[in-house]
Amino acid sequence: MPTNVLVATTGRETGSATSRRLRAQDNIPAVVYGHGMSPVSVTVVRRDLRIAVSGANGFNTVLSLKVGNDTLVALIKEVQRHPVKRTVSHLDFLVVNPDEQITVHVPLHLYGEAKAVLQAGGLVDPAVDHIDLVTTPNQMPSEVRLDITDLQPGQVIHLSELTLPAGCTAIGDPDMPVVIAMLGSLGAPARS
């Protein structure tokens, strides 16, 4: 059972006016669904959500969601944000089985310094910033890390070349570029 606990209050009325009133009280309207259950309209306290997703996995955190008398294992499936303020305005929680495979959107994190590319006046261009993975909630990584220290000018790293955490499989075209080591202007090294 996940250690991040979030309490969701049931019995909320639906509708735009009610949702605006909830947000003004620092609450977030949400819906819980999945595993054959009927969708349930709930409310979560904004501060409690912030605490629950403050770990390394962020919005990919597996939660113990308390809904009424039930405690469910859930993930945040969709986050809607205010178009200007960027605050969370609505959430969709997906009830999951901790041992069942799901598809998740995980950030790609580049680390190290591509010295050969920099010396050639080039730059490292991450072609994507997230990778879609199939994994179980128990094995879901907070990020996929890629060491670019040995990257060479003109080199392209494809999706199939990533070393993924145990229990994870990448979704997508294996030939999709993930990182591109671009050459400087006209391929000439930068002058100092």
N, C-alpha and C positions, 0 to 999 in steps of 0.2 A: 504494500500500500504506500502511495506517495506521501512524503512528509510535508509538502506544501499544502496547507489546508486553506480553503476559501469557502465562506458561508454564503449561500445564495438564498435570499428570502423569496418565498413563493407567494402567490395570490396577488400579483401586480396586475393592475388594469392595463389594457393595451390602448394605444392611440398616441398621436403626436403631442397633444396637450399634456397628457400624463407623463410621457417620456421627458418633455421639457421641464416639467415640475420636478421629476426625479433628478435630472442632471443639475438643476439649480440647488438641490439639497446634497450635492456631491455624491450621488448614487448613479449607477450605470444600468440601464435596462439591458436585459440579456435573454437568450433563449437556450434551453438545454435539450438536446435530442441525441438519438443514436441507439444502437443495439435494440431496435424494435420498440422503443418507448415512444409514446406520443410526445410531441414537443411541449415543453413547459416554460411559460414566461416567468422570469425571475428578475431579481434586482441584486446587484452586488455593490458594496461600498467601495468607492474609488480608492481610498487609502488602503483597504484590505487587499484589493487587486494589485496595487503597486508593490506591497510587501510580498505577496504570493509569487509574483513574477520577477522579483529583484535579483534572482540568482543568475548564474551563467547562461542558462537556457532561455531566459527572457520569456517571450510569449510562447515558446515551445516547451514550457515547463509542464510536466505531468502533475495534475492537481488532484487532491482529495476534495471533491466538491460536495459540500453538505447541502442537500436539497430536502427540506422538510425533515423527515425521520431517516432518510436514506443518505448514505455516503457513497458517492460514485467516483470512479476513476475517469477523469476527463481531461481533454486538451482544449485549448482555445483554437477553434477552427477558423474564425473570421473576426477581424477587428475593424470596426468602422470608426473613422475619426472626423472631427469637426473640420470643415474645409479650410478654415483660416487659423483657428487656435491649435489645431492638430491634437486636441484632447480626445480621449476615447469616448465615443458617443453611444456605441452599442457593441455587444459581444455575442458570438455564437459559441457555445460549449458543445463539444462532441464527446459523448460517453464512449469509452474504449475499453477493450479487454487488454490488460497489461501484456498478455502473451500472444496477441494477435497482431499481424503485420498491418501497418498503416503507411501512408505517404506523408512525408513532412518536408517542409521548405527550410533548409539549414544554411546559415551564412558560410561563405568561403572566406577564410582569413589567410592572407599571404604574410609570411614572415621571412626574415633574413634580408640580405642585401645582395642584389645581382650585380656584383662588381664588374664583371666582363661587359655587361650591357651598358652600365654607366660609363665605363672607360671608352666604349665605342660611340658615346654621345647619344645613346638610345634611351628608351624608357620602357618600363614594365607596365603593360596595360591589362588589367583584369577584365576579361571579356564578359564575365558574369560575377555577380556578387552573392548569389545563393545557388545551392544545388538541391535538387529534389531527390530524396532518398526514400527507399522502402525499408522499414525497420520496425521493431516492436517498440512500444513506449518505454520499456525497461532498458533498451539499448540505444535510445535516441541520443545522439551527440549534441552538444551545444553549438558546435561549429565543425567544419572540415578545415584542417590546417594544411597549408602547402608551403614547403620550404623552397624559396626561389634563389638561394645562394649560388647554386651551380648553373643557373639559367644563362644561356649563350645568346648573343645577338641573332635575331631572326628566328629563334626557336619558338615553337608553339606547343603548349601542353594541352592535350585533349582530355575530355571527360574520362575516357578509358584508362588514362595514365595516372589518375588520382589514386592514392592509397587511402582507402576508406576505413573507418573504425569497424571492428568486428560486428557482424550481424547487420551490416548496412549494404544496400545495393543501390547504385545510382540509376536514376531514370533519365532517359533522353538518348539522343544520338551519341554513340561512343566517339564519333569523330568531331563532336562539337568542341570548338576552341574554348578553353577555360582561361588561359593566360597567354598573352602574346608579348614577346620581347621585340619591340619595334626599334628599328634603326633610327638614328638621328637624321637631320635634314640631309637628304641625298646620300645617306649611309656614311657620311664623313664623321670621324670622331670629333667630339666637342673640343674647342680650343680653350686653354686656360690662360 
